[in-house]
């Protein structure tokens, strides 16, 4: 169980921040998960670069423009499901990581309720509302900031909230903005730890009646996916090696994923593996699953 007074940064992160090396400290955050080795960790919205400490991965899509069609990594038990309807039993995880996924939800109330239902503690990371207002990703539906240890959420009425601000930003600052974010990453993101002992996730939604389920701009894989630069390929391979070194690989291979599941439709807790799916033995609802194999990858169940 995570302490109610957990530090938001590891010792190495604090050292590098003291030295004025925020970009290095920022990169080290993915190695920091304030739980013991025995804790069971879920990552929701794990995507193409899951956190090393996560034991179970969950993502909505095998491929999607929301992560620029990057391949889903499933090197440990993985299930496809939406964060607003997680197919897990109550309290089945000690810690839930939700990094750069909450801002994609049109129903943040359901998303936050679900991760608190299945987890005892967790970590949320999102772009800060100021950055979101300027960059206006077409598939981000929320602007989120943190004030007095509370998430302040605004549902976006459209993927561009303020056309005048965006126009001014594009006119002068857009070309240098990535340099600001790279240099001062902690200032442009929200990092929020929560646990049940201290009351769970504290948040307020400024405009709860707003419908954030609008249709955003659509792009094809051909438009978004480009041939990666050599350095990008090297980085991907290094990350894969680091995942193998720092993940609980032997433990993950032995996890019984089905024992953690509960059907979000009929709430039955009995599933069977069938043709790459976990199938509910009650209503026959199914979720794509991947289970680890011996070479460090996963295969459809």
C-alpha positions in Angstrom: 0.0 0.0 0.0 1.3 3.5 -0.9 1.9 5.9 2.0 -0.4 8.8 2.3 2.6 11.1 2.3 4.5 9.7 -0.7 7.1 11.9 -2.3 6.3 13.0 -5.8 9.9 12.5 -7.0 12.6 10.0 -6.4 16.0 10.9 -4.9 17.8 10.9 -8.3 15.0 13.2 -9.7 15.4 15.6 -6.8 19.2 15.7 -7.2 19.0 16.5 -10.9 16.4 19.2 -10.3 18.7 20.7 -7.7 21.4 20.8 -10.3 19.1 22.5 -12.8 18.9 19.4 -15.0 15.1 19.2 -15.3 15.1 17.3 -18.6 17.1 14.4 -17.0 15.0 14.4 -13.9 11.9 14.3 -16.1 13.2 11.2 -18.0 13.8 9.4 -14.7 10.2 9.7 -13.6 9.3 6.6 -15.6 11.6 4.6 -13.3 9.7 5.9 -10.2 6.8 4.0 -8.8 6.4 4.4 -5.0 5.3 0.9 -4.1 7.1 -2.3 -2.9 8.2 -5.1 -5.1 5.2 -7.2 -4.1 2.6 -4.6 -5.2 0.5 -5.3 -8.2 0.5 -2.4 -10.7 -1.8 -1.6 -13.6 -1.2 0.9 -16.3 -4.3 2.3 -18.1 -3.5 3.8 -21.5 -0.1 2.1 -21.7 0.3 2.7 -25.4 3.7 2.4 -27.1 5.8 3.1 -24.1 4.5 1.6 -20.9 6.0 2.3 -17.5 8.6 -0.3 -16.4 7.0 -1.1 -13.1 3.5 -1.9 -14.5 2.6 -5.6 -14.2 -0.6 -5.5 -16.3 -1.3 -3.2 -19.2 -4.6 -1.8 -20.5 -5.3 0.3 -23.6 -8.3 1.0 -25.6 -6.8 0.4 -29.1 -4.4 -1.8 -30.9 -3.7 1.2 -33.1 -5.1 4.7 -33.1 -4.3 8.2 -34.3 -4.4 9.3 -30.7 -0.9 7.9 -30.3 0.0 8.6 -34.0 -0.5 5.0 -34.9 2.6 3.9 -32.9 2.5 0.1 -32.2 0.9 -1.0 -28.9 3.5 -2.6 -26.7 2.2 -5.7 -25.0 5.3 -7.3 -23.4 3.4 -8.3 -20.3 -0.3 -9.3 -19.7 -2.3 -6.8 -21.7 -6.0 -6.3 -22.3 -7.9 -3.9 -24.6 -10.6 -1.9 -22.8 -11.7 1.7 -22.2 -10.7 3.5 -19.0 -14.3 4.4 -18.3 -15.3 0.7 -18.2 -12.4 -1.3 -16.8 -12.8 -5.1 -16.8 -11.2 -5.6 -13.4 -12.4 -6.6 -9.9 -12.7 -3.9 -7.2 -9.4 -3.2 -5.5 -7.5 -5.7 -7.6 -4.4 -3.4 -8.0 -2.2 -1.7 -5.4 -1.3 1.1 -7.8 -2.7 2.4 -11.1 -0.7 4.5 -13.5 -2.6 6.7 -15.9 -0.1 8.7 -17.9 -1.3 10.9 -20.7 -4.6 9.3 -21.0 -7.1 11.2 -18.8 -7.1 14.1 -21.2 -8.5 11.8 -23.9 -11.6 11.0 -22.0 -15.0 12.7 -22.7 -16.2 11.4 -19.4 -13.6 12.2 -16.8 -16.0 11.4 -13.9 -16.3 7.8 -15.1 -12.6 7.5 -15.8 -11.6 8.7 -12.4 -14.2 6.6 -10.7 -13.0 3.5 -12.4 -9.3 3.8 -11.6 -10.3 4.4 -8.0 -12.6 1.4 -8.0 -9.9 -1.0 -9.3 -6.9 0.6 -7.5 -5.9 1.5 -4.0 -3.5 4.3 -5.1 -2.1 5.7 -8.3 -0.4 8.3 -10.4 -1.9 10.6 -13.0 0.1 12.6 -15.5 -1.3 15.0 -18.1 -0.3 18.1 -20.1 -1.1 21.2 -18.1 -4.1 23.2 -19.2 -2.0 26.1 -20.3 0.0 23.9 -22.7 -3.3 22.2 -23.8 -4.9 25.5 -24.6 -2.0 26.4 -26.9 -1.2 23.1 -28.6 -4.9 21.9 -28.9 -4.4 18.3 -29.9 -7.3 17.2 -31.9 -8.0 14.1 -29.7 -7.6 15.7 -26.3 -11.0 16.5 -24.7 -10.0 18.0 -21.4 -7.9 20.8 -20.0 -6.4 19.9 -16.6 -4.5 21.8 -14.1 -3.6 21.2 -10.4 -4.4 23.7 -7.7 -3.9 23.0 -4.0 -3.5 19.3 -4.6 -6.7 19.1 -6.6 -7.2 18.4 -10.3 -9.2 21.2 -11.9 -10.8 19.9 -15.1 -12.4 21.8 -18.0 -14.2 19.8 -20.7 -13.3 21.2 -24.1 -16.2 22.5 -26.2 -14.1 21.8 -29.3 -10.6 20.7 -29.9 -9.6 24.4 -30.3 -10.9 26.2 -27.2 -9.8 29.8 -28.1 -9.0 30.4 -31.8 -7.6 33.9 -31.1 -5.1 32.6 -28.5 -4.1 29.7 -30.9 -3.6 32.2 -33.7 -1.3 34.4 -31.6 0.6 31.4 -30.5 1.1 30.1 -34.0 2.2 33.5 -35.2 5.3 33.9 -33.0 5.8 31.2 -30.4 4.9 27.8 -31.9 8.4 27.2 -33.4 10.2 27.7 -30.1 7.6 26.3 -27.8 8.9 22.7 -27.9 12.2 24.0 -26.6 10.5 25.5 -23.6 8.7 22.3 -22.8 11.9 20.2 -23.2 13.8 22.6 -20.9 11.0 23.0 -18.3 8.9 19.8 -18.5 7.7 20.0 -14.9 6.1 23.4 -15.5 4.1 22.2 -18.5 2.7 19.0 -17.0 0.5 17.9 -14.1 1.8 15.0 -11.9 -0.7 13.9 -9.4 -0.4 11.0 -6.8 -3.4 9.8 -4.9 -4.4 7.0 -2.5 -7.4 5.9 -0.6 -5.9 6.7 2.8 -5.9 10.4 2.0 -9.3 10.5 0.4 -8.7 9.4 -3.2 -8.6 11.6 -6.2 -9.6 15.2 -5.4 -11.0 16.9 -8.4 -13.6 19.3 -9.7 -15.0 19.8 -13.1 -15.7 23.4 -14.0 -18.3 22.7 -16.7 -19.8 19.2 -16.0 -22.7 19.8 -18.4 -20.4 20.3 -21.4 -20.5 17.5 -24.0 -16.9 16.7 -24.9 -17.7 13.8 -27.2 -17.3 16.0 -30.4 -15.7 14.6 -33.5 -12.1 15.8 -33.9 -10.0 16.1 -37.0 -9.2 12.8 -38.6 -5.9 11.7 -40.0 -4.9 8.5 -41.6 -1.9 6.4 -40.6 -0.2 7.4 -43.9 -0.5 11.0 -42.9 0.8 10.6 -39.4 3.3 7.8 -39.6 6.7 8.7 -41.1 9.8 6.7 -41.5 11.5 7.1 -38.1 14.9 8.8 -38.0 17.9 6.5 -37.1 18.1 8.1 -33.7 14.4 7.4 -33.0 15.0 3.7 -33.9 17.9 3.6 -31.6 15.9 5.2 -28.8 13.1 2.6 -29.3 15.5 -0.3 -29.0 17.2 1.2 -25.9 13.8 1.6 -24.3 12.9 -2.0 -25.1 16.1 -3.2 -23.4 15.5 -0.9 -20.4 11.9 -2.3 -20.1 13.4 -5.8 -19.9 15.9 -4.8 -17.3 13.5 -2.9 -15.0 10.2 -4.8 -15.5 9.2 -7.7 -13.3 9.4 -10.1 -16.3 9.4 -13.4 -14.5 6.6 -12.4 -12.2 4.6 -10.9 -15.1 4.8 -14.1 -17.1 3.3 -16.0 -14.2 0.4 -13.7 -13.5 -3.1 -15.1 -13.9 -4.8 -12.3 -15.8 -8.2 -14.0 -15.8 -8.3 -14.1 -12.0 -8.3 -10.2 -12.0 -11.2 -9.7 -14.4 -14.8 -8.7 -13.8 -17.2 -8.1 -16.7 -18.2 -4.4 -16.9 -21.5 -5.5 -18.4 -22.9 -8.3 -16.2 -20.2 -8.1 -13.4 -19.5 -11.8 -13.6 -15.9 -12.8 -12.5 -15.6 -15.9 -14.6 -13.7 -15.7 -17.9 -12.2 -18.1 -20.4 -9.5 -17.7 -23.1 -10.8 -18.1 -26.6 -9.2 -17.1 -29.9 -7.2 -14.2 -28.5 -10.0 -13.0 -26.3 -11.0 -13.1 -22.6 -14.6 -14.1 -22.9 -17.1 -13.5 -20.1 -18.8 -16.8 -19.3 -22.0 -14.9 -18.4 -22.9 -12.4 -21.2 -20.1 -13.5 -23.6 -18.6 -10.0 -23.8 -15.0 -10.3 -24.9 -11.8 -8.3 -24.7 -8.6 -8.8 -26.7 -5.8 -10.0 -24.5 -2.1 -10.7 -24.9 -0.1 -12.9 -22.6 3.7 -13.1 -22.2 5.7 -15.7 -24.0 9.3 -16.8 -23.3 11.1 -14.4 -25.6 10.1 -11.2 -23.8 7.1 -10.5 -26.1 3.5 -11.3 -25.8 1.1 -13.2 -28.1 -2.6 -13.1 -28.5 -4.1 -15.5 -25.8 
